[in-house]
Amino acid sequence: MANVVRAALVQATWTGDTESMVAKHEEHAREAARQGARIIGFQEVFNAPYFCQVQEPEHYRWAEPVPDGPTTRRMQALARETGMVIVAPVFEVEQSGFYYNTAAVIDADGTVLGKYRKHHIPQVKGFWEKYYFRPGNLGWPVFDTAVGKVGVYICYDRHFPEGWRQLGLAGAQLVYNPSATHRGLSAHLWRLEQPAAAVANEYFVAAINRVGQEEYGDNDFYGTSYFVDPRGQFVGDVADDGKEELVVRDLDFGLIEEVRQQWAFYRDRRPDAYEGLVRP
């Protein structure tokens, strides 16, 4: 497996309906493939608006099964067409009353490798997610993809270091962090937390944010999506804060082993001393 992986992410504006939103992401993926990308990730609930700005039962209509729903099936076909690994976050319904904020991970041949369900569910103004989502219950899987070992951590999860570490311990080389976050709440953290997680856990992170305002609230999603390396350095420029953008970057996975040997954070962990961290 080549050490350098060309990876992509998309920060997108809401189009107004699912069909055009999915079609737009398909075109971004095709363009990424033309640029040589081998993996691409989309933003949180990419095929819908960020409806969690309000608490209304009408928004359960955005939910669909994973992997047997229409969006995941389209992403499988897209993966086969482009030969790319795809990280596709959607609103999942497992059965009546069981809803999750989920990302499907699809290999380059169209195989659904599995899914990650968001663990940490916020319930604050503009982010009324507990109204819709149960907490994730599938752990922190790392998927053995055509490009390497890939994990997912969704939006609000990023404030909690435990999941980042679980992904690192499971061998993640690249973690996608699809998000929907706006200027007034935690913008000053956006360029701090994911680079810090990349350093602490010595892997690459793809931080994806929505961009623009949508009809269900006042949240101003500010984009500025990026890739960051295991030294905490941005890989290329950070995306624009006001417009849609496809970001394609070369990630040198060889840097992971180099940093792990140099900084040796995993060697110097003390799990024998951490019992109190999980005591109720």
C-alpha positions as CSV (number, residue, x, y, z in Angstrom):
1,M,0.0,0.0,0.0
2,A,1.3,3.4,-1.0
3,N,2.3,5.7,1.9
4,V,0.8,8.7,0.2
5,V,-3.0,8.8,0.1
6,R,-4.8,11.5,-1.9
7,A,-7.9,12.2,0.2
8,A,-10.8,14.6,-0.2
9,L,-13.6,16.2,1.7
10,V,-16.6,18.4,0.8
11,Q,-18.1,21.3,2.7
12,A,-21.4,22.1,1.1
13,T,-24.3,24.5,1.1
14,W,-27.8,23.1,1.5
15,T,-29.7,22.9,-1.8
16,G,-33.3,22.6,-0.5
17,D,-34.0,18.9,-1.2
18,T,-32.3,15.6,-0.8
19,E,-32.2,14.6,-4.4
20,S,-30.2,17.6,-5.5
21,M,-28.0,17.5,-2.4
22,V,-27.0,13.9,-3.1
23,A,-26.5,14.6,-6.8
24,K,-24.2,17.6,-5.9
25,H,-22.1,15.4,-3.7
26,E,-21.9,12.8,-6.4
27,E,-20.4,15.4,-8.8
28,H,-17.9,16.5,-6.1
29,A,-16.9,12.9,-5.7
30,R,-16.4,12.4,-9.4
31,E,-14.3,15.6,-9.6
32,A,-12.2,14.3,-6.6
33,A,-11.7,11.0,-8.4
34,R,-10.6,12.9,-11.6
35,Q,-8.0,14.6,-9.3
36,G,-6.8,11.3,-8.2
37,A,-8.4,11.1,-4.7
38,R,-8.9,7.6,-3.3
39,I,-11.1,8.5,-0.3
40,I,-13.7,11.2,0.3
41,G,-15.9,12.2,3.2
42,F,-19.0,14.4,3.5
43,Q,-20.4,16.6,6.2
44,E,-22.8,15.6,9.0
45,V,-26.2,14.4,7.7
46,F,-24.9,15.4,4.3
47,N,-28.1,14.6,2.4
48,A,-30.3,16.8,4.6
49,P,-30.4,20.3,6.2
50,Y,-29.2,20.6,9.7
51,F,-32.7,20.2,11.0
52,C,-31.6,20.0,14.7
53,Q,-31.8,23.8,14.9
54,V,-35.5,23.1,15.7
55,Q,-37.4,20.3,17.5
56,E,-40.2,19.3,15.1
57,P,-41.5,15.8,14.4
58,E,-41.6,16.6,10.6
59,H,-37.9,16.2,10.5
60,Y,-38.0,12.4,11.1
61,R,-38.7,12.2,7.4
62,W,-35.0,12.6,6.7
63,A,-34.2,9.3,8.4
64,E,-33.4,6.1,6.4
65,P,-31.9,2.7,7.1
66,V,-28.2,2.1,6.9
67,P,-27.0,0.2,4.9
68,D,-30.3,-0.6,3.1
69,G,-31.5,2.9,2.6
70,P,-31.5,4.8,-0.7
71,T,-28.6,7.2,0.1
72,T,-26.2,4.4,1.2
73,R,-27.1,2.4,-1.9
74,R,-26.3,5.4,-4.1
75,M,-23.0,5.9,-2.3
76,Q,-22.2,2.2,-2.9
77,A,-22.8,2.7,-6.6
78,L,-20.7,5.9,-6.5
79,A,-17.8,4.1,-4.8
80,R,-17.8,1.4,-7.5
81,E,-17.9,4.1,-10.2
82,T,-15.1,6.2,-8.8
83,G,-13.0,3.5,-7.1
84,M,-13.0,5.7,-3.9
85,V,-13.7,4.9,-0.3
86,I,-16.6,7.0,0.9
87,V,-17.6,8.3,4.3
88,A,-21.3,9.1,4.1
89,P,-23.0,10.6,7.2
90,V,-26.8,10.3,7.3
91,F,-29.8,10.3,9.8
92,E,-30.3,6.6,10.4
93,V,-33.5,4.8,11.5
94,E,-32.8,1.3,12.8
95,Q,-36.4,0.5,13.7
96,S,-39.4,2.5,14.9
97,G,-38.3,4.8,17.6
98,F,-34.6,4.0,17.2
99,Y,-32.8,6.9,15.4
100,Y,-29.0,7.6,15.2
101,N,-26.6,10.2,13.8
102,T,-24.6,7.8,11.7
103,A,-21.9,7.6,9.1
104,A,-21.6,4.7,6.7
105,V,-18.1,3.7,5.6
106,I,-18.1,2.2,2.1
107,D,-15.0,0.6,0.5
108,A,-13.7,1.4,-3.0
109,D,-15.5,-1.6,-4.4
110,G,-18.9,-0.5,-3.0
111,T,-18.9,-2.8,0.0
112,V,-20.4,-1.3,3.1
113,L,-17.7,-2.0,5.7
114,G,-19.9,-0.8,8.6
115,K,-21.1,2.3,10.3
116,Y,-20.3,4.6,13.2
117,R,-23.0,6.1,15.4
118,K,-22.3,9.4,17.1
119,H,-21.8,8.9,20.9
120,H,-22.1,12.3,22.4
121,I,-25.4,14.0,21.7
122,P,-25.8,17.8,22.4
123,Q,-29.0,19.4,23.6
124,V,-28.4,23.2,23.5
125,K,-29.9,26.1,21.6
126,G,-29.5,25.5,17.8
127,F,-28.4,21.9,18.4
128,W,-31.4,20.1,19.7
129,E,-30.0,16.6,18.8
130,K,-31.4,14.6,21.8
131,Y,-34.8,15.3,20.3
132,Y,-33.9,13.1,17.3
133,F,-30.9,10.8,18.1
134,R,-30.1,8.0,20.6
135,P,-26.5,7.9,21.7
136,G,-24.3,5.7,19.6
137,N,-23.9,2.1,20.7
138,L,-21.4,0.5,18.2
139,G,-18.2,1.6,19.9
140,W,-15.4,3.2,17.9
141,P,-14.8,1.0,14.9
142,V,-11.8,1.4,12.7
143,F,-12.4,0.2,9.1
144,D,-9.8,-1.6,7.1
145,T,-10.3,0.2,3.7
146,A,-8.6,0.2,0.4
147,V,-6.5,3.2,1.5
148,G,-5.8,2.2,5.1
149,K,-7.4,2.2,8.5
150,V,-10.1,4.8,8.7
151,G,-12.2,5.9,11.7
152,V,-15.1,8.4,12.1
153,Y,-16.0,10.8,15.0
154,I,-19.0,13.1,14.4
155,C,-19.2,16.8,15.3
156,Y,-19.9,17.2,19.1
157,D,-17.9,14.0,19.7
158,R,-14.7,16.1,19.0
159,H,-15.0,17.8,22.4
160,F,-14.4,14.4,24.1
161,P,-10.8,13.0,24.0
162,E,-11.8,9.5,24.9
163,G,-13.1,8.5,21.5
164,W,-10.2,10.0,19.7
165,R,-7.9,7.8,21.8
166,Q,-10.0,4.7,21.2
167,L,-9.7,5.2,17.5
168,G,-5.9,5.6,17.8
169,L,-5.6,2.5,19.9
170,A,-7.6,0.6,17.2
171,G,-5.0,1.6,14.6
172,A,-6.7,4.5,12.8
173,Q,-4.5,6.3,10.3
174,L,-7.1,8.8,9.2
175,V,-10.2,10.0,11.1
176,Y,-13.0,11.8,9.4
177,N,-14.9,14.3,11.7
178,P,-18.0,15.4,9.8
179,S,-19.6,18.4,11.6
180,A,-22.2,21.2,11.6
181,T,-20.9,24.0,13.8
182,H,-21.6,27.8,13.6
183,R,-19.7,30.9,14.2
184,G,-21.1,32.1,17.5
185,L,-20.8,28.9,19.6
186,S,-17.3,27.3,19.3
187,A,-15.6,28.8,16.3
188,H,-12.5,29.5,18.3
189,L,-12.2,25.8,19.1
190,W,-12.4,24.6,15.5
191,R,-8.7,25.1,14.7
192,L,-7.6,23.8,18.1
193,E,-9.4,20.6,18.9
194,Q,-8.9,18.5,15.8
195,P,-5.2,19.4,15.5
196,A,-4.7,18.7,19.2
197,A,-6.4,15.3,18.7
198,A,-4.2,14.6,15.7
199,V,-1.1,15.3,17.8
200,A,-2.3,13.4,20.9
201,N,-3.2,10.3,18.9
202,E,-0.7,10.6,16.1
203,Y,-2.9,10.2,13.0
204,F,-4.4,12.4,10.3
205,V,-7.8,14.1,10.8
206,A,-10.2,15.4,8.2
207,A,-12.4,18.1,9.8
208,I,-15.5,18.9,7.8
209,N,-18.0,21.7,8.5
210,R,-21.1,22.9,6.7
211,V,-21.1,26.3,5.1
212,G,-23.9,29.0,4.9
213,Q,-27.2,29.5,6.5
214,E,-30.3,27.2,6.2
215,E,-34.0,27.7,6.6
216,Y,-34.5,26.0,9.9
217,G,-32.5,28.4,12.1
218,D,-30.0,31.2,12.5
219,N,-26.8,29.0,12.6
220,D,-24.1,30.4,10.3
221,F,-22.0,27.4,9.4
222,Y,-18.5,28.7,8.6
223,G,-16.8,26.0,6.6
224,T,-13.0,26.3,7.1
225,S,-12.7,22.5,6.6
226,Y,-9.2,21.0,6.6
227,F,-6.9,18.1,6.8
228,V,-4.4,18.1,9.7
229,D,-1.4,15.8,10.1
230,P,0.0,13.9,13.1
231,R,2.2,16.9,14.0
232,G,-0.9,19.2,14.2
233,Q,0.0,21.0,10.9
234,F,-2.6,21.8,8.3
235,V,-2.1,19.9,5.1
236,G,-2.4,22.7,2.5
237,D,-4.8,25.6,3.0
238,V,-7.9,25.6,5.2
239,A,-11.1,25.9,3.1
240,D,-13.1,29.1,2.7
241,D,-15.4,30.3,5.5
242,G,-18.2,31.4,3.2
243,K,-18.6,29.1,0.2
244,E,-18.8,25.5,-0.9
245,E,-15.5,23.8,-1.5
246,L,-14.0,20.5,-2.5
247,V,-10.7,20.0,-0.7
248,V,-8.2,17.4,-2.1
249,R,-4.9,16.8,-0.3
250,D,-2.0,14.3,-0.3
251,L,-1.6,12.6,3.1
252,D,1.8,10.9,3.8
253,F,0.8,8.0,6.0
254,G,4.5,7.3,6.5
255,L,4.6,10.3,8.8
256,I,2.4,8.4,11.3
257,E,5.1,5.9,12.1
258,E,7.8,8.6,12.1
259,V,5.9,10.7,14.6
260,R,5.0,7.7,16.8
261,Q,8.7,6.7,17.0
262,Q,9.8,10.3,17.7
263,W,7.2,11.3,20.3
264,A,6.3,7.8,21.6
265,F,3.0,8.9,23.2
266,Y,1.6,5.3,22.9
267,R,4.7,3.9,24.6
268,D,4.3,6.2,27.5
269,R,0.6,5.8,28.2
270,R,-0.4,4.6,31.7
271,P,-3.7,2.8,31.4
272,D,-3.0,1.2,34.7
273,A,-3.3,4.6,36.3
274,Y,-6.5,5.7,34.4
275,E,-9.2,3.8,36.3
276,G,-10.6,6.9,37.8
277,L,-11.4,8.4,34.5
278,V,-14.3,6.0,33.9
279,R,-15.5,5.6,37.4
280,P,-19.2,6.8,37.7
